[in-house]
């Protein structure tokens, strides 16, 4: 049972799980307005992502009772690839652009209403 859990940690995340995880992380970061510090932190620590993933595995017995072993496993598998970190950075940047476009559209519609 325990060995099966640790065997799964070496497998990459399925694409649909990875996409949902990236989107959830990115939306949480943008919602809190932490885009710039998050991107800077992720870029600086991208080379260490594998080590961070291993650190999550080490911390799993302590943290899993609070957040669940499955979530810890997915997070560890996510961190083990620098490509996943790059994907998260790109998704954050996409959401920031969408946010700016919405703000520009709201400004344009607001100024059009004030002119009439």
C-alpha positions in Angstrom: 0.0 0.0 0.0 2.6 2.5 1.1 5.0 1.4 -1.6 2.3 1.8 -4.3 1.8 5.4 -3.2 5.5 6.2 -3.6 5.7 4.4 -6.9 2.9 6.7 -8.2 5.0 9.7 -7.2 7.6 9.0 -10.0 4.9 9.0 -12.7 4.1 12.3 -14.4 0.7 13.8 -13.8 -2.0 13.1 -16.4 -2.5 16.1 -18.8 -6.0 16.9 -17.5 -4.9 16.9 -13.9 -1.8 19.0 -14.8 -3.9 21.6 -16.7 -6.4 21.9 -13.8 -3.6 22.2 -11.2 -1.8 24.9 -13.3 -5.0 26.8 -13.9 -6.0 26.7 -10.2 -2.6 27.9 -9.0 -2.5 30.6 -11.6 -6.0 31.9 -10.8 -5.3 31.9 -7.1 -2.1 34.0 -7.6 -3.7 36.5 -10.0 -6.8 36.8 -7.7 -4.5 37.8 -4.9 -2.6 40.3 -7.0 0.7 38.4 -6.5 1.6 38.0 -10.2 5.0 39.8 -10.2 6.4 38.3 -7.0 5.1 34.8 -7.9 6.7 34.9 -11.4 10.0 36.2 -9.9 10.0 33.5 -7.3 9.1 30.8 -9.8 11.8 31.9 -12.3 14.5 32.0 -9.6 13.6 28.6 -8.2 12.8 26.8 -11.4 16.1 24.9 -11.4 15.3 23.7 -7.9 11.9 22.4 -8.7 12.9 18.7 -8.6 14.4 19.2 -5.1 11.3 21.0 -4.0 9.2 18.1 -5.2 11.4 15.7 -3.2 11.0 18.0 -0.2 7.2 17.7 -0.4 7.6 13.9 -0.4 9.7 14.2 2.8 7.1 16.5 4.4 4.1 14.4 3.4 3.8 12.5 6.7 3.6 15.8 8.6 1.4 17.8 6.2 -0.8 15.1 4.6 -3.2 14.8 7.6 -4.0 18.5 7.1 -4.4 18.7 3.3 -4.6 15.0 2.2 -2.0 12.7 0.9 -3.5 12.8 -2.6 -3.0 16.6 -2.9 0.5 16.3 -1.5 1.3 13.6 -4.1 -0.1 15.7 -7.0 1.8 18.8 -5.8 5.0 16.8 -5.5 4.6 15.4 -9.0 3.9 18.9 -10.3 7.0 20.3 -8.8 9.3 17.6 -10.1 9.4 19.0 -13.6 10.8 22.5 -14.5 8.5 22.4 -17.5 5.5 22.5 -15.2 6.8 25.6 -13.5 7.3 27.2 -16.9 3.7 26.3 -17.8 2.5 27.9 -14.6 4.4 31.1 -15.3 2.9 31.2 -18.8 -0.6 30.7 -17.5 -0.1 33.5 -14.9 1.0 35.8 -17.7 -2.0 34.8 -19.8 -4.4 35.6 -17.0 -2.7 39.0 -16.4 -3.2 39.9 -20.0 -6.9 38.9 -19.9 -7.3 41.0 -16.7 -5.7 44.0 -18.5 -7.9 43.5 -21.6 -11.0 43.4 -19.4 -9.9 46.6 -17.6 -9.3 48.3 -20.9 -12.7 47.2 -22.3 -14.4 48.5 -19.1 -12.6 51.8 -19.4 -13.6 52.2 -23.0 -17.2 51.4 -22.4 -17.2 53.7 -19.4 -15.8 56.6 -21.4 -18.3 55.9 -24.2 -21.2 56.1 -21.8 -20.0 59.4 -20.3 -19.8 61.0 -23.7 -23.4 60.2 -24.5 
